[in-house]
């Protein structure tokens, strides 16, 4: 009987011991888990400050960083730079004020970046800035538009003569089409060609392009037809003047038969004006750049043809030029990116190629 | 654990309280630490913005003091400029110049480099102003102002982006804080539950022996000394009480045992004493009986009677014969019942003996219904009554005293009446005699020792009726009549 009660007490004691140990364990566990959860939470919020550090810092300077064209180039440059642990910034992208290329150049020089890719022009101010940067040891690559007098490292752009030739061929095609449809025999067959030139363009590239067009047409124009080539200066000095200038063309008495646009914005404005003024089929537009909107217009027939530029390649060339400079001290003076003509005939093909590229 | 349980009760209770409090305290400290670190974190969220604002203010100060110097060339403004420029330089140096994935880092780097550039430019401006080189300081001023604007633009932009980012961070922190609150609540609740468990299990461990003690005490209180005694658990106060209780129960048990033993002994002694006494009395009685052998007495009296007859003393013979008969009846008293005839004969003999003793003073009249003489009745009833009547009624009256014995039938009873003409009995005395409270005087040698109360109770027992014996007296000197009623059955 007393043995039993002893056992009972021992059992009870053991049981309460077990409960006690479990409880203490449980409390400690709760504290530890709570702390861990808490720490984990805090760390998760803090972790973002810890990010990748790059070796070099290049900037790309352009006057219209929002356009697809420049964004594509930037993307190409950015991807190429990432491989070499270099960061490329599209300067001015995240600043509240919109600065001109010259102002951005100043900022870049003052910021002591490791390389500048600039959409240059032939102005003296730009020349001075490029020279200043070079003097301070910052290599400058002119991109898409050159400043030939400066000490720039190299020029990355497109072959203007090639583009001119392509445009010329297309104009000949247009002229032939016209001949076939109207069936004229008199000598009154005159094709009025207008080339839109930016008001601030002093660059030589445009001149080369225009002369290429002229040469091609002169050599290949069909029998009995003639053409006039006019330069229409588009005022791009302020933000919205381009669109107004292009519309002015359509208000004139003599509306050109072919309009050649030499940048993306002009192309867009031109085809929109064409639609608005109901001139589709009467006036043909030779566009520039292969943005989605322009490709769509080609499919619709509003835009006769456009020039596709390998923008990615442009960006890559910039980076390789700068890297060559840092690696070997010098690099090519010129880099020329591939161009491709897109019209109704090959737009399908182009689409497929683009699709494949995107799939990659 | 056991060592802990052996400690005093107070120590244990205090320990439990302290333990639970410490647990809660520790948990609270941890929670407070968490809250503290979170609030520090929250405080720091907008620190970057504050730093940038300070930088911006400092930049403005540099620009202002430079402008002031350029316009007024006071030494105060120059001093201000140096001070501000130094301050700005310090602030600028704190900026990070790493090229990072995040735009903040790159902007910071640009701001730092531009600030250096700006400071150089401003220094050049000041130098040119001091050298009064108008052309140069104008150009430099323009440059530095442009730079100032760029830097400001950068700072504004960075500030904005940081603000957006920090706001996000802040709201995340806020969220985390809410989560933390919830977790804290759960943790505290769980810890409290744990504490309750700890306290409960501890207290029940401590209280359990006490409860067992209470159960045992209850059983003992109900008189069950053989209950199972609680085990000694630990050496605390309860253990001591338990021990004392166990000892007490054991010693009470021993004490009770002792008392019972001594009581048994005493009783045995008493029994022994009583037996001794009765044996002694028995012996005395036997001794007396041995002395008075009735047969010896009868034979003696018979011998006397025969002697008297041979001598021709007829009267003596008759007397001795009567005495012999009288005593024979007494000694014959082994049987309890007798007939009325035998009783009446005994009374006759008694009167005859008395008349011889007192020379024929007592008149004796007998009116007996012969048919009733065979009715049975207890023996030794009539003679004591007659003896009483003689002794208390007519003794002092000489030859005027008279006793009348009647036996007659009254309804279903046989009545025996003994009537005397003596001095009578007062009603109080009758009452006393009837209820048996009469104190008869000791040492009356003159009777055969049988009192009235004996007679009355034997009669009542025999007839099972209170009316079987009755005394009637008409007053003083008017005599007294005793009437005995016996049930009469026809078959007799």
Interface residues (C-beta under 8 A of the other chain):
Chain A: X1 X2 X5 X6 X9 X12 X13 X16 X17 X19 X20 X23 X24 X26 X27 X30 X31 X34 X35 X37 X38 X41 X42 X45 X46 X48 X51 X52 X53 X54 X55 X56 X57 X87 X89 X94 X95 X96 X97 X99 X103 X106 X107 X110 X111 X112 X113
Chain B: X1 X5 X23 X26 X27 X30 X31 X34 X37 X38 X41 X98 X99 X100 X101 X102 X103 X105 X106 X107 X109 X110 X113 X114 X117 X118 X146 X147 X150 X153 X154 X156 X157 X160 X161 X169 X172 X173 X176 X179 X180 X183 X184 X186 X187 X190 X191 X194 X195 X197 X198 X201 X202 X204 X205 X208 X209 X212 X228 X229 X230 X231 X233
